[in-house]
Amino acid sequence: MEEVLLALKNHEKIPYKPVNEFNYPYRISNKKKCVNDNDGNFEKVVILYVIKSALCNQNRRDAIRKSWGWENRFSDVNIKRIFVLGIGSDIDLQNKIDEEYARNKDMVQADFIDRYYNNTIKTMMGFKWVVQNCPKAQFIMFVDDDMYVSTKNLLKFIRNPFNKRVGFRKKRDMSQSLSNKHKVNFYSKENFSETLRKNGSSNIRKLSEFDPVLSAFDGRLLAGYVFFSSPMRHKSSKWYISLAEYPFSKYPPYVTAGAYVVSYPALEDLFYTSMFTQHFKFDDVYLGIVAKKCGISPFHNEHFYFWRKPYSKEGYSNVIASHGFEDPDELKKIWEEQRSLGHA
């Protein structure tokens, strides 16, 4: 795959056809979200939040808008947010979605059924939207709508992602943690190469603006809480995978889907590689497979919590993301408190 990506970036033809294009039309495309009103060019965005949300979770979205998803949190840091949704059969609910979008202009809705086993589609449609509509985003944070996030701590991390003090690449025993837990239209080779040329190699982001240690680093960052696990073979399990679906005994390392950050060069390579990678119903594992295929190693950061970290004022001083915030009022209260302490 690395050779394929290199050939595409050099505008060379490749002997392969994409097998997995995510070709779902957008009901709400929000194409101007990252476009500068003054000159019509794409804005340079430091952090783009791509938030996977369920149709009925307007209260969670509103809480995020008033807390960690606040776009004007820092005057000198351009932050954008979008909520990615699928579709349902409830007309009244869809009308509410349309009204919500009219008020906030921060939603993207694609034409696939919004349900758990379509999270891979939701994720990759988010990737596709970024490539097409926000190609000057430097870092993209994918987050579920039941997460607490500290933008301040996220900024600290991306400014120096290889600082050992953040818990990078730390090995750990996962046994206890794990117990908690269409028809498509393909690009022609010529069109595919042209799309990558327009959106691709010219947009490689220089992470030196954030002073990271750049030795042995190609600008492709995929970071979060990294798992090393095996397929679940018990048929009664929500995470059951048959040998026909995945014949190997181990998954590649992957970041948990609740919250992870990816640099634009990594996102771009992951998106185009996904088009040559068979679909898999678990989005975090799928992204791990895609990352393995294009030579990106997920990096572990212990300040991403895929479980609910017990709350205390100082205990959240270094938290980048924590799961388990289904209560919108609790999220706003804790975020306000952490903000007043200088941690959010």
Secondary structure, 3 states (H helix, E strand, C coil): CHHHHHHHHCCCCCCCCCCCCCCCCEEECCCCCCECCCCCCECCEEEEEEEECCCCCHHHHHHHHCCCCCCCCCCCCCEEEEEEEEECCCHHHHHHHHHHHHHHCCEEEEEEECCHHHHHHHHHHHHHHHHHHCCCEEEEEEEECCEEECHHHHHHHHHCCCCHHHCCCCCCCCHHHHHHCCCCCCCCHHHHHHHHHHHCHHHCCCHHHHCCCCCCCCCCCEEEEEECCCCECCCCCCCECCCCCCCCCCCCCEEEEEEEEEEHHHHHHHHHHHCCCCCCCCHHHHHHHHHHHCCCCCEECCCEECCCCCCCCCCCCCCCEEECCCCHHHHHHHHHHHHHCCCC
